[in-house]
Structure formats: C-alpha cells, structure tokens
Amino acid sequence: MPVSPRDQSESTTCRGPGCFNLVKQSPRGRRRYYCSDPCGTRYRRSVRPAADADNGAFAEASLAELNRLTGQFDLSGDSPERDLALIVECEKVWKDLKSAVVLQSRDSRMKMPEIAQRLHMSTTTLARSLDSAPGRRERRLSPEPGVRVPEQPRPQRHPAPGPPRARRPEGGTGDMDGAAPGSGPAATLASALSHLHRRSGTTYRTLGSEVGVDPSYISRAVSGERIPSWPVTRRLALALAADPEEILPLWRSARGYDTTAGAADLQAALRGLRTAAASPDTDLLAERTRLTGEQITEAFTGRVLPDWATTSAIVTALNGEPELLRPLWISARAAVLAHGTGSTCTISAGAFG
C-alpha cells in the first residue's frame, strides 16, 4: 500500500519527558516521535515504572511477610509443631522474595546468565523458576488483605504409574530433581552413570541434545550433584547404550521408593551395581567373593535365585550396601515361593532376619 506524502510543514511535539522540541516529519517514511535518540530512550524508560513498581512492591510485601513469620518462632522447644509449620510458610515466602529480586534485577537490565551465576544456578533452572513468578506476584499483591488466590496444583513428574513411597533409606531423597548426597544409593546411581559416560566417550553437549536437557544438567547428574527424574534417567541410559531396567533399581533406591519386586528385578539391580563398580569381570568377582564363576553368572543372569549369603557377598564385592538390597531379595524370594517354582538355592530360615 503506497504511503501518502505528508505535508512538509507538519511537525509534532517530542514525546521525551520534559522535552518540548518540535519533531519535523519527512514527506515519506516512518513517523518520528522523538527529536533525538536520548529523548527516545528517556521515553521508553518512562513507560516501565509500572512494572518496576509492581516488582518493588512484590519484594517489599514478601520481605514484610517473611519478617512477620520469623518473629513468631518460639525456639524454646515447647511448640515444635508450630515452628515446623512456620518453616513451611517461610519457605513459600522466601521463594516469592527470591523471584521478586530476580525480576527487579531483570528490570535493571541485568542479563540472565549474570543473575544465574550470582545465584549459583544454571540459566535454564533460573528461567524455569520464573515461569510462575507473575502468578505469585499477583497473589502476593492481592488487593484484599489476608486473601490469597489459591495456588494451582503443579503436575507431578514421577514415572507413571507412580511407585509406592516408603521410608527413605539413608542417602535417598524423594524430591524431584533433588540434590544427591555424597554417599549411599544416590552416589551409587551417579557412579553407574559416570562409568557409562566414560565408556561411551560422548560429550555432555551431545548427550544433552539426545536426552533433551541442558548439558550442564547432564554434568550434574553424572557427577552426583543431582538425581534426575526417571524419564530423564531412562533417556540418558539409552543414550549411553545401557539397559534402563538395570539402572531403574538404582534410581528407585536413590529416590527412596519401595524396592519390592521379583527375581528379575533383583538380577537387574545386581547388574546395575556391577555397572556402578566399573563392570568388573567374573574372575575378579570370584576372587573377591570366594564364589565360583558359575555362581556369579547365575546370580546375574541365571534362572536360580541365589541365597542371601551369595547375594550379600556379591553386593559387597561391588561396593554396595547389602542391607539396602535385602528388601528386594526378600520380595524376590517371596515371589518365587508364591509361584511354586522351587528355583532357588537352599536358604536358612534365619536369613529372613
């Protein structure tokens, strides 16, 4: 559509705050609104205070609420239930305060990588944490005092169907994408992933592309800093040319899920421990356990369920913790007895503890 020529005498007032200069319009081209670039910059900054003020009010309201809650703590030990409830509320408010300060940092033109570096987190994690920030700001700045818009439930991301929860073993965590401790089942999972990664020779960037996550997240999972969700762990195992079923028992134990299952699951768990121990060969395991090569092979892939003494010796030789696999072995033994196959080694009644 042709642009109609303007009257050469047409002029408008500059939109820059406090500037009353006239802006002459050219006969053709885009309309001008500022007499100079600095005036344009001042105008664009002048239309942002509403958002900036909202984030400032968000931060102030969050800090005021946090101060109010912390002032209610009674650390004498007389009412621990009340203090625990206050901690939960403080964590929610602290999340609001953190989001508000991040939003203020963005308003001041600070780049996301710099913010993430100062908060000691990845840019991807920071961006994900800001997804719900506008909604939390709206609830925090609700016009009616004391009235909070109910928070929408967040979808759970554990595997479907969700495994039954149990009392978490030492070293496990039920938090999704939680931090991995330095020892225990979570460290065993990290050791398995680390061995598979070294064996594959694949870069974190390539793995991140195949798994669909940030390369830095792969690095933290392999080093044991994070326990990834099962979908991510499964895709990572496949990308590393490993059987996910052998990694699943290690992941379930690291997350604190129930480890009750059948004989095949016990064998998969033993193979997973073998992976975590850098895949020692049968001769080396026979030397460590004083078992025969046939007994060791049967324990990993055979049709006969090994007794507890054999299982415990193999787990110990693989740098694992026998007591963590004991519930899995008992469950496998019960499954064999229930089916009446009789395909188990001789076992004493005292082995059930």
BELURWO-V74466 format. One record per backbone hydrogen bond with DSSP energy under -1.0 kcal/mol. NH is the residue of the N-H (numbers start at 0). CO is the residue of the C=O. If there is no record, write none. Layout:
NH_CO, NH_CO
//
This chain:
5_26, 9_6, 11_22, 13_20, 14_32, 18_15, 22_11, 24_9, 39_35, 40_36, 41_37, 42_38, 43_39, 44_40, 45_41, 46_42, 47_44, 51_47, 52_48, 53_49, 54_50, 55_51, 56_52, 57_53, 58_54, 59_55, 60_56, 61_57, 62_58, 63_59, 64_60, 65_61, 66_62, 67_63, 68_64, 69_65, 70_66, 71_68, 72_69, 82_78, 83_79, 84_80, 85_81, 86_82, 87_83, 88_84, 89_85, 90_86, 91_87, 92_88, 93_89, 94_90, 95_91, 96_92, 97_93, 98_94, 99_95, 100_96, 101_97, 102_98, 103_99, 104_100, 105_101, 106_102, 107_103, 108_105, 109_104, 114_110, 115_111, 116_112, 117_113, 118_114, 120_115, 125_121, 126_122, 127_123, 128_124, 129_125, 130_127, 135_131, 136_132, 137_133, 138_134, 139_135, 140_136, 141_138, 146_143, 171_168, 172_253, 177_174, 179_224, 187_183, 188_184, 189_185, 190_186, 191_187, 192_188, 193_189, 194_190, 195_191, 196_192, 197_193, 198_194, 199_195, 200_196, 206_202, 207_203, 208_204, 209_205, 210_206, 211_207, 212_207, 216_213, 217_213, 218_214, 219_215, 220_216, 221_217, 222_218, 224_219, 225_219, 226_177, 232_228, 233_229, 234_230, 235_231, 236_232, 237_233, 238_234, 239_235, 240_237, 241_236, 245_242, 247_243, 250_246, 251_247, 252_248, 253_249, 254_250, 256_251, 257_163, 265_261, 266_262, 267_263, 268_264, 269_265, 270_266, 271_267, 272_268, 273_269, 274_270, 275_271, 276_272, 277_274, 278_273, 284_280, 285_281, 286_282, 287_283, 288_284, 289_285, 295_291, 296_292, 297_293, 298_294, 299_295, 300_296, 301_297, 304_342, 310_306, 311_307, 312_308, 313_309, 314_310, 315_311, 316_312, 317_313, 318_315, 319_314, 323_320, 324_321, 328_324, 329_325, 330_326, 331_327, 332_328, 333_329, 334_330, 335_331, 336_332, 337_333, 338_334, 340_335, 343_341, 344_304, 350_347, 351_348, 352_349
//
